[in-house]
Amino acid sequence: MSESRRPDADLVGKAVPQAERVLAWLAARDEVEEACRDPLGGLPSARDDRMARMADILQATAQGLGPRAAAVWAGVPEQLVQQWLDHDKDFALAVRAASKLAAAHGLEPGGTKTPAMIRVVILALRKGCSWTDAAEIAGIGSSKLRRMWRSSPVLVALVDAARRPRPRTPRTYVPPFYRPRRPGHAAPANGYRLVRREDP
């Protein structure tokens, strides 16, 4: 994107704190879930984690997002969402109902631009998607998104924040097996969500 077409730098600068708060809020999701889970005694079951992600898919669908965008919203691979749809008829019915609800209120994939679409663009860019792919996933279209970007200092600040490499924590790398662990908290494992398997 040409820097000369960006909105005024002062306006973008004023939007930076808001953009940073939004990105911090989006990034804090797993931390919030961990804190809420702590009183229940440790890791969620695989079923509990799956149900939480399915609920996210339904929320995204009810806001007029398509399957790809809903997968980004929920933080799960698109193929996994398709497996759920293929093998869980109740989930598939719920997704269809959420889609009908969105359509009844004028929200359909590729239709009116909504904040939910912008959220998906930011999440997709944060995961490393290209501008074109992020726009396509959200159902906006690259040229429409570019026009919005040129006219919105807030969107510029959000895109800049999403593309900025996240700070590494801790600043000095310490292998997981040397890190002190808080009681009841498992060490992170390569970015995967840890779940407790149910007994057969």
N, C-alpha and C positions, 0 to 999 in steps of 0.2 A: 504494500500500500504506500502511496506517495505521502511523505510527511507533509508536503505543502497543502494537501487536501484535508489535513486534520483540522478539527475545530481549534479555536484560539487556545494557545498554550496555557494562558491564565485560567480559562474556564475549565480546561482539563485538570489543571493542578488543583483547583478547588474541589473537583469531583474525586480526587485520589483517595482521601480518607474514607469516603463512603464506599468506594470500590474495594478498598482493603478490608473494611468491615464485612462486606458481602462475601468476599473470598474466604475470610476467616470463619464466617458462619457456615459456609458450605463445607469447609475442611473439617469443622468440629463435629460433624455428624457422628462419626464412629466413637469419638471421645464422649459425646453425650450419651450414646447408647451404652457404652461401657459403664458410665457413672450410674445410669438408671438400672443396669443389670446387677451392679455390685451388691445391693441389699438382698438380691435373690440367690446369691451364693455362687458366683463364678460364671463360667461360659454358658452361652445359650445352647439349647439343643439345636441340631440341624433343622428340625421342624420349625422351631421358633424363628430362626434366622430366615428360613425360606418364606414363612408367612409374613414376616416384616417386609421382605423384598417384594413379595406379591402385592402387599398393600400399597407399596410405593408405585408399582406398575399401575394399579387401579387408580390411584390419585392422579398420576400423570395422564392416563387415558381420559379420565373425567375432565381434564383441562384441555382436551382437544389434541393431545400429542399422539403421534403414530407409534408403532411398536419399537422402531429404532430409537426414537427420542425417549420413550418410556424406559427402555433398557438403560440408556445413559443416565436418566433421572434416578433410577433405582440403584445404579452402580453394579449392574450385573451384565454378563455377556448376552448379546442378542440371541445367540444360539440356545442359551439356557432358558430364556423367556419362551422361545419357540417350543422347547421340550416341555415346559410346563403347560403351554397351550395344547400341545398334542396329547399329553398323558393325564391331564387333570381337567375333567369336563366341567367341574364346578368353577374352577378358575377361568376357563375359557368362557363360560356363561357370564361370569362376573365382568370380564373384560368387555364382552359384547354389550352388556348392560351399561357399563361406564362410557363406552363409545356412543351409545344411543343417547345417554344423558347429555354428553357434550354436544352432540349434533342438535338435540332439541333446544339447546341454548345458543346455537350459532357458532359452536366451537368445533372445528373439524381440521384434521391435518391439512396443512397448506392453505388454510383459510385466513381469517383475521389474525394479525400478529398479536401475540399476548406476552405478558411477562414470563410465562412458563417457557415459551420458546427461547427467550433471551437467556433464561437460566440454563437451558440445555446447551445453547451455544457456548456459554461460559464453561460449563462442565466439560464439554467436548474439547474445547481449546486447552483446558487445563490438563486433560489426559494426553495432549499431544496431537490431536486431530488438526488437519489443515483448515484454513478459513473456509474453503469450498465444501469440505466434508462436514464441518460443524454446521454450516448453513443448511446443507442438504438434510442432515440428520434432524435438525430442528424443524424442517419444513418451511423455511423462510425463502430460500433462494439466495444465491451468492450476491447477485446485483442488488436485490432489495436490502439485504443486510449491509452491503457496502454503503448504500444511500443513507441508511439509518446511522451508520458509523460516522459518516461525514457530517451529519447534522446534530449528533448527540455527544457532548463532552463526557457524559456519564458512561455511555457505551464505550467510548475510547478508553476511558480509565479502567473500566471492567476488563476489556480485552487486553490491555497492557498488563494488568494485574494477573490475569489468567495465564498469560504467556510467560510471565516472569518465573524463572526457576524458583521453586519453593526452597526456603532456607533449610539447610540440613541440621537436624537435631539428633543427637548432640553434635556440637561443632567439631569435636574430636571423636573419630570413630572408635567405638568400644564394642568388641564382639558381644553378641547377645548373652553368651554364657558367662561373661564377666560383669554384666550389668546387674546392679542390685535390683531385686524385684520386690514390689510391694506385696504384702500378703494378699492372696486371692486374685492376683493379676498375672496372666500369662505373658511371656515375652512375645513381641510381634514376630511373625514368621513370614518374611518376604512379601509383605503386603496382602497376604491372604487373611480372610476372616477366620478366626478359630471358632469352632463349634464343637459341642459335645454330641457324640453319636448316641442315638437312642438304642436301648436294648432291643434285640430282635424279638 
